[in-house]
Amino acid sequence: MTFALAACGGGGAGSGDEASEPAGNGGDSAAGDQTIGVAMPTQTSERWIADGQAVESQLEEAGYTVDLQFANDDIPTQTQQIDQMILQEVDLLIIASIDGTALTSQLDAAGAAGIPVIAYDRLINGSENVDFYVTFDNYNVGVQQATSLLVGLGLLNADGSENPDAPEGPFNIEVFAGSPDDNNAGFFFNGAMDTLKPFLDDGTLVVPSGQTEFDTVATLRWSQEAAQRRMEDLLTSTYTGGEELHGVLSPFDGISRGIITALQGAGYGPTLEEGLPVVSGQDAEIASVTLIDQGVQFSTIFKDTRKLATESVRAAQAFLEGSEPEANDTETYDNGVKVVPSYLLESDIVYADNITELLVDSGYYTAEQVEQGS
Ligand code: BGC
């Protein structure tokens, strides 16, 4: 946050000025000769577009040439893009993987060519050649998602403290997890389920479908459509005798919107005030922020992609200058071959009443974007 670079990632909207002087390296001409390959998973989710633009613009500000590629959530496309970057002899790779286990041969090739690899937000598993990992505190993201669900149900106060006047319940909830090939999904799910556990154990919360295992509730590729279908199936298989659903743990805004569509289609809501269940989220995607503002989705988690970009640029600069980036976690992220030194950022829970403070005042979105949803 104290880096000069932090100031230049406005809105994740690609504020890079290719003609500007390299920042952060005193105009070192070496950076100008270096190319960094940036592999992002998809452009179907707004979050990754913002990440790609923020990384690209901040690297360019620092004087590097950038090869930015998006892979449409298609694993062969991503492996080909990375193969190509290695063939072109990029100086460093920043990779947000689609499937964290599918890049072993690419990483072997990068290692053999002496190209440092930074895993961006998603850990790459099963390889020695992951040099650094920049991400958020993913377990805590899950804690925050569950906390917001409990706040929405009135079981906790907005600051996360116990509510002495909490309603007794029981409340019916259903739970969703993210993509099983994304290492983060398990962290989010574990953080969330550990937080819900005391309420499930004492019967305040009930999962009427009985579906609480990660493998059963996971959503391949974080698909909005798959989540909508699963919610529709749950409603027709489990909520047939007039049972009311009160809340849904959702790990990502796209999934949240699929769930909300299914719920509204079944006659809930359309707003929270009119009985729509409390649905959590993640990423503060603009479409979801607007739904929160309108009293439809209850919450999301804001992960400032500008700061993540800044950390990845900082790590890249360290490697390219022959030093090691500073880690703040050297224990948590074991990729099956080694513990990858990591830099974890903090995230925030977004509710209707702090959208302005967290997202507008920080310049992430304009008030007009929040109003319009795009
Ligand atoms: C990211 C989340 C995102 C999800 C779906 C995860 O790896 O950490 O922020 O919601 O992918 O794109």
Residues whose N, C-alpha, C, O or C-beta is under 5 A from the ligand:
A	BS01	BGC	S45 D121 R122 D182 N184 W222 P251 F252 Q282 D283
